């Protein structure tokens, strides 16, 4: 429909700027008498909706507005990330990924990477079996999904291994290989939300927005512990990220739907737990549970060789500033990352390499889990 950057929702080239100039024309093409704008509070409070509304008002198009949705990253990564706007095409691409057993978020990230690599001459259409892959071209995107699933040729097989491995084998592509600890980045960029950057850097399985989602507080306007979070500041985000990681790790032990957390309060969770175990279960109990989980997973990763060097954002977020929007000119520098990691490790009670200290393990009753570390 339109290449629209909804605060770093990826459009065309991963996390590149979008445009709303053709929105009015698209509304007319669809013959809609009153378009409905569907968005979320983060977009509204960031001031981005004003740009969209302005493009419609300029053309005297009457519209409705619903601004209470939660973003859908699988749709965004095979949709706006690849320049696809027709709902039928996006829905089909997501369904195809599901039917073929492929993660639609990673698939969208991989195809975006491949399209950029083709544009920049790192690969050729011959490498793709003659496929002329383009942003915004529904048929070529769908075809590449099928090629990756069937491992149709050597490049399709390589792309099926993910962005990290593909960038290691295709010279000159590592600068735009957007992944963290080998996992493709989700549909939100951290350059205008450093707390999200810290959450992605320190997530146990890489660039996962489900481990903590501080952008709700940085951009969405929600209060954390009755405090307003200053969006673009790097300092002071460690406590927020740690708190969210511990809470969500605890909720994961309940084997519930991730999205249920948006409709169930902490009070309700505690009432449910207290009823289930036959004694009062406090918020402190819940947060300690989550902290134990987070430290155990960190020990596992440390045993497998992960350290501070792996808590890092990809070059696109570090070297390339946002070109426009409310956070124009911002990026997360190497210095920013070091400052945030130092603060985060201190809050966590870990050493300078991000390893849980003996004191922290004893505090959590996990001292028996101390393991030899790979060097």
C-alpha positions as CSV (number, residue, x, y, z in Angstrom):
1,X,0.0,0.0,0.0
2,X,2.6,2.5,1.0
3,X,6.2,2.6,2.1
4,X,5.6,3.9,5.6
5,X,8.1,4.2,8.4
6,X,6.2,3.7,11.6
7,X,9.1,4.7,13.8
8,X,11.7,2.5,12.4
9,X,9.3,-0.1,11.2
10,X,11.4,-1.4,8.3
11,X,10.5,-0.3,4.8
12,X,12.2,-1.3,1.6
13,X,15.8,-1.4,2.8
14,X,15.9,-2.6,6.4
15,X,15.2,0.3,8.7
16,X,15.6,2.9,6.0
17,X,13.3,5.9,5.8
18,X,9.8,5.6,4.3
19,X,7.4,7.9,2.6
20,X,3.7,8.8,2.8
21,X,3.4,10.9,-0.4
22,X,1.4,8.2,-2.3
23,X,-1.0,7.4,0.5
24,X,-3.8,9.6,-0.9
25,X,-3.4,8.1,-4.4
26,X,-3.5,4.6,-2.9
27,X,-6.6,5.4,-1.0
28,X,-8.3,6.5,-4.2
29,X,-7.0,3.5,-6.1
30,X,-8.7,1.2,-3.5
31,X,-11.9,3.2,-4.0
32,X,-12.3,3.7,-0.3
33,X,-14.8,6.4,0.6
34,X,-13.5,6.8,4.1
35,X,-10.1,5.1,4.8
36,X,-9.5,3.8,8.3
37,X,-6.0,4.5,9.7
38,X,-5.0,1.7,12.1
39,X,-2.0,2.3,14.3
40,X,-0.8,2.2,17.9
41,X,-0.1,4.7,20.7
42,X,3.6,4.7,20.1
43,X,3.1,6.1,16.6
44,X,0.7,8.7,17.9
45,X,2.9,9.9,20.8
46,X,6.0,10.0,18.6
47,X,4.2,12.5,16.3
48,X,4.5,10.3,13.3
49,X,0.7,10.1,12.7
50,X,0.7,13.8,12.0
51,X,2.6,13.2,8.8
52,X,0.2,10.6,7.6
53,X,-2.9,12.6,8.5
54,X,-1.4,15.6,6.8
55,X,-1.0,13.8,3.5
56,X,-4.7,12.8,3.5
57,X,-6.0,16.2,4.7
58,X,-4.0,17.9,2.0
59,X,-6.0,15.9,-0.6
60,X,-9.2,16.6,1.3
61,X,-9.8,12.9,2.1
62,X,-12.0,12.0,5.0
63,X,-10.7,9.2,7.2
64,X,-11.3,7.3,10.4
65,X,-8.7,6.5,13.1
66,X,-8.2,3.5,15.4
67,X,-5.0,3.8,17.4
68,X,-5.1,1.0,20.0
69,X,-3.5,-1.9,18.2
70,X,-0.3,-3.8,19.0
71,X,2.2,-4.1,16.2
72,X,2.5,-7.3,14.3
73,X,6.2,-7.9,13.5
74,X,5.7,-11.0,11.3
75,X,3.5,-8.9,9.0
76,X,5.9,-6.0,9.1
77,X,9.0,-8.0,8.2
78,X,7.5,-9.7,5.1
79,X,5.4,-6.6,4.4
80,X,6.8,-3.1,4.8
81,X,10.3,-4.4,5.3
82,X,10.1,-5.8,1.7
83,X,8.1,-2.9,0.3
84,X,5.0,-5.0,0.0
85,X,1.8,-3.1,0.7
86,X,-1.1,-5.2,-0.7
87,X,-2.8,-7.0,2.2
88,X,-3.5,-10.1,0.1
89,X,0.2,-10.5,-0.8
90,X,1.5,-9.9,2.7
91,X,-1.1,-12.3,4.2
92,X,-0.1,-15.0,1.6
93,X,3.6,-14.6,2.3
94,X,3.0,-15.0,6.1
95,X,0.8,-18.0,5.5
96,X,3.3,-19.6,3.2
97,X,6.0,-19.2,5.8
98,X,3.8,-20.9,8.4
99,X,2.9,-23.7,6.1
100,X,6.5,-24.3,5.1
101,X,7.7,-24.3,8.7
102,X,9.7,-21.0,8.4
103,X,9.7,-18.2,10.8
104,X,8.2,-15.2,9.0
105,X,10.2,-12.6,10.9
106,X,13.6,-14.2,10.1
107,X,12.4,-14.9,6.5
108,X,11.5,-11.3,6.0
109,X,14.9,-10.3,7.4
110,X,16.7,-12.7,5.1
111,X,14.9,-11.6,2.0
112,X,15.4,-8.0,2.8
113,X,19.1,-8.7,3.2
114,X,19.2,-10.6,-0.1
115,X,17.4,-7.8,-1.9
116,X,19.8,-5.2,-0.7
117,X,22.7,-7.5,-1.6
118,X,21.4,-7.8,-5.1
119,X,20.9,-4.0,-5.4
120,X,24.5,-3.4,-4.3
121,X,26.0,-6.0,-6.6
122,X,27.1,-8.5,-3.9
123,X,25.0,-11.2,-5.6
124,X,23.4,-11.5,-9.1
125,X,20.1,-12.7,-10.5
126,X,22.0,-15.7,-11.8
127,X,22.9,-16.6,-8.2
128,X,19.1,-16.5,-7.6
129,X,18.4,-18.9,-10.5
130,X,17.3,-16.0,-12.7
131,X,15.0,-14.4,-10.2
132,X,14.8,-10.6,-10.5
133,X,14.3,-9.9,-6.8
134,X,13.0,-6.4,-6.0
135,X,11.6,-4.5,-3.1
136,X,7.9,-4.1,-3.6
137,X,7.6,-7.0,-6.0
138,X,5.2,-9.5,-4.6
139,X,5.9,-12.3,-7.0
140,X,9.6,-12.3,-6.6
141,X,9.3,-12.3,-2.8
142,X,6.9,-15.2,-2.8
143,X,9.1,-17.1,-5.2
144,X,12.2,-16.6,-3.0
145,X,10.3,-17.9,0.0
146,X,9.6,-21.1,-1.9
147,X,13.2,-21.3,-3.1
148,X,14.6,-21.0,0.4
149,X,12.2,-23.6,1.7
150,X,13.1,-26.1,-1.0
151,X,16.8,-25.2,-0.9
152,X,16.5,-24.8,-4.7
153,X,20.0,-23.7,-5.4
154,X,23.2,-23.0,-3.4
155,X,22.3,-19.4,-2.6
156,X,18.8,-20.3,-1.5
157,X,20.3,-23.0,0.7
158,X,22.7,-20.4,2.2
159,X,19.9,-17.9,2.8
160,X,18.0,-20.6,4.6
161,X,20.8,-20.6,7.1
162,X,20.0,-17.0,8.1
163,X,21.5,-13.5,7.7
164,X,24.6,-14.2,9.8
165,X,25.9,-17.2,7.9
166,X,24.9,-15.7,4.5
167,X,26.8,-12.5,5.3
168,X,29.9,-14.5,6.2
169,X,29.9,-16.2,2.8
170,X,28.9,-13.3,0.6
171,X,31.8,-10.7,0.6
172,X,30.9,-7.1,1.4
173,X,27.5,-7.7,3.0
174,X,28.3,-7.7,6.8
175,X,27.7,-4.0,7.0
176,X,24.0,-4.5,6.3
177,X,23.6,-7.9,7.9
178,X,21.0,-7.0,10.6
179,X,21.2,-9.7,13.2
180,X,22.1,-10.0,16.9
181,X,23.7,-13.2,18.1
182,X,22.7,-14.7,14.8
183,X,19.0,-13.9,15.1
184,X,17.5,-11.5,12.6
185,X,16.4,-8.2,14.1
186,X,12.7,-7.7,14.9
187,X,10.5,-5.0,13.4
188,X,11.5,-2.2,15.7
189,X,14.8,-0.4,15.4
190,X,16.7,0.8,18.5
191,X,18.4,4.0,17.2
192,X,15.6,6.1,18.5
193,X,15.0,3.9,21.6
194,X,18.3,3.0,23.3
195,X,16.6,0.9,26.0
196,X,15.3,-1.4,23.3
197,X,18.9,-1.5,22.0
198,X,20.1,-2.7,25.4
199,X,17.3,-5.3,25.5
200,X,18.2,-6.6,22.1
201,X,22.0,-6.6,22.9
202,X,21.6,-8.6,26.1
203,X,18.7,-11.0,25.0
204,X,19.7,-14.6,25.6
205,X,18.8,-15.8,22.1
206,X,19.8,-12.7,20.2
207,X,17.6,-9.9,18.7
208,X,14.4,-10.9,20.4
209,X,11.8,-8.3,21.3
210,X,9.9,-10.9,23.5
211,X,12.5,-10.9,26.2
212,X,11.9,-7.2,27.1
213,X,10.1,-4.4,25.2
214,X,11.1,-1.1,26.8
215,X,10.1,0.8,23.7
216,X,6.6,0.8,25.2
217,X,8.0,3.2,27.8
218,X,10.5,5.0,25.6
219,X,8.2,5.8,22.7
220,X,4.7,4.5,23.8
221,X,4.4,6.9,26.7
222,X,3.7,4.4,29.4
223,X,5.0,5.0,32.8
224,X,7.4,2.6,34.5
225,X,7.2,2.5,38.3
226,X,5.3,5.8,38.0
227,X,8.3,7.3,36.2
228,X,8.5,8.8,32.7
229,X,11.3,7.3,30.7
230,X,13.4,9.8,28.7
231,X,13.4,8.4,25.2
232,X,16.8,9.1,23.7
233,X,18.9,8.9,26.8
234,X,21.3,5.9,27.1
235,X,22.0,6.2,30.8
236,X,19.5,4.9,33.3
237,X,17.9,2.3,31.0
238,X,19.6,-0.8,32.6
239,X,17.3,-0.9,35.6
240,X,14.2,-0.8,33.3
241,X,15.5,-3.5,31.0
242,X,16.6,-5.7,33.9
243,X,13.1,-5.4,35.5
244,X,11.3,-6.2,32.3
245,X,13.6,-9.2,31.5
246,X,13.1,-10.6,35.0
247,X,9.3,-10.2,34.8
248,X,8.9,-11.7,31.4
249,X,11.2,-14.6,32.2
250,X,9.0,-15.4,35.2
251,X,5.8,-15.2,33.1
252,X,7.4,-17.5,30.6
253,X,7.5,-20.2,33.3
254,X,3.7,-20.0,33.4
255,X,3.4,-21.4,29.8
256,X,1.0,-18.7,28.8
257,X,0.5,-16.8,25.5
258,X,3.0,-14.0,25.2
259,X,0.3,-11.6,24.2
260,X,-1.8,-12.4,27.3
261,X,0.6,-10.1,29.3
262,X,-1.0,-7.1,27.7
263,X,-4.4,-8.0,29.2
264,X,-3.5,-9.5,32.6
265,X,-2.2,-7.4,35.4
266,X,0.6,-8.4,37.9
267,X,-2.1,-8.5,40.6
268,X,-4.1,-11.1,38.6
269,X,-1.1,-13.2,37.9
270,X,-0.2,-13.3,41.6
271,X,-3.7,-14.2,42.6
272,X,-3.7,-17.1,40.1
273,X,-0.3,-18.3,41.3
274,X,-1.3,-18.0,45.0
275,X,-4.4,-20.1,44.3
276,X,-2.5,-22.7,42.3
277,X,0.3,-23.3,44.9
278,X,-1.8,-22.9,48.0
279,X,0.1,-20.0,49.6
280,X,0.5,-16.3,49.0
281,X,2.9,-15.6,46.1
282,X,4.3,-12.1,46.2
283,X,5.6,-9.8,43.4
284,X,9.1,-10.2,45.0
285,X,8.7,-13.9,44.7
286,X,7.8,-13.6,41.0
287,X,10.7,-11.2,40.2
288,X,13.2,-13.4,42.0
289,X,12.0,-16.3,40.0
290,X,12.6,-14.4,36.8
291,X,16.0,-13.3,37.9
292,X,17.0,-16.9,38.7
293,X,15.9,-17.9,35.2
294,X,17.8,-15.1,33.6
295,X,21.0,-15.9,35.4
296,X,20.7,-19.6,34.6
297,X,20.3,-18.9,30.9
298,X,23.3,-16.5,31.1
299,X,25.4,-19.3,32.7
300,X,24.4,-21.6,29.9
301,X,25.4,-19.0,27.3
302,X,28.7,-18.3,29.1
303,X,29.5,-22.0,29.1
304,X,29.0,-22.1,25.3
305,X,31.4,-19.2,24.8
306,X,29.2,-16.1,24.8
307,X,30.6,-13.0,26.5
308,X,30.5,-9.2,26.3
309,X,31.6,-9.2,22.7
310,X,28.4,-10.9,21.7
311,X,26.2,-8.2,23.5
312,X,26.5,-6.0,20.5
313,X,24.2,-4.3,17.9
314,X,24.8,-4.7,14.1
315,X,26.6,-2.0,12.1
316,X,23.5,-0.5,10.6
317,X,22.3,0.6,14.1
318,X,25.8,1.7,15.2
319,X,27.2,3.5,12.1
320,X,24.1,4.8,10.3
321,X,22.0,7.6,11.9
322,X,18.3,7.9,11.4
323,X,17.8,10.3,8.4
324,X,14.5,11.7,9.5
325,X,11.6,11.5,12.0
326,X,11.5,12.5,15.7
327,X,14.8,10.7,16.3
328,X,16.6,12.1,13.2
329,X,20.4,12.0,13.5
330,X,20.4,9.4,16.3
331,X,22.3,6.1,16.4
332,X,23.7,4.0,19.1
333,X,27.5,4.4,19.1
334,X,30.1,2.0,20.3
335,X,30.6,4.3,23.3
336,X,26.8,4.2,24.0
337,X,26.9,0.4,24.0
338,X,29.8,0.3,26.4
339,X,28.2,2.7,28.8
340,X,24.9,0.8,28.7
341,X,26.6,-2.6,29.2
342,X,28.7,-1.4,32.1
343,X,25.5,-0.1,33.8
344,X,23.5,-3.2,33.0
345,X,26.2,-5.7,34.2
346,X,26.4,-3.7,37.5
347,X,22.7,-3.8,38.0
348,X,22.7,-7.5,37.3
349,X,25.6,-8.2,39.6
350,X,27.7,-9.6,36.9
351,X,31.4,-9.1,36.1
352,X,32.9,-7.0,33.3
353,X,32.4,-9.8,30.8
354,X,28.8,-10.2,31.6
355,X,29.2,-13.4,33.7
356,X,27.1,-13.8,36.9
357,X,29.3,-13.3,39.9
358,X,29.7,-15.9,42.7
359,X,28.0,-13.5,45.1
360,X,25.0,-13.1,42.8
361,X,24.7,-16.9,42.3
362,X,24.8,-17.4,46.1
363,X,22.2,-14.7,46.6
364,X,19.9,-16.5,44.2
365,X,20.7,-20.0,45.5
366,X,22.4,-21.0,42.2
367,X,25.9,-21.4,43.4
368,X,25.8,-25.1,42.4
369,X,25.4,-24.1,38.8
370,X,28.7,-22.3,38.4
371,X,30.3,-23.9,35.3
372,X,33.7,-23.9,33.7
373,X,33.8,-21.2,31.0
374,X,35.2,-21.5,27.5
375,X,38.1,-19.3,26.7
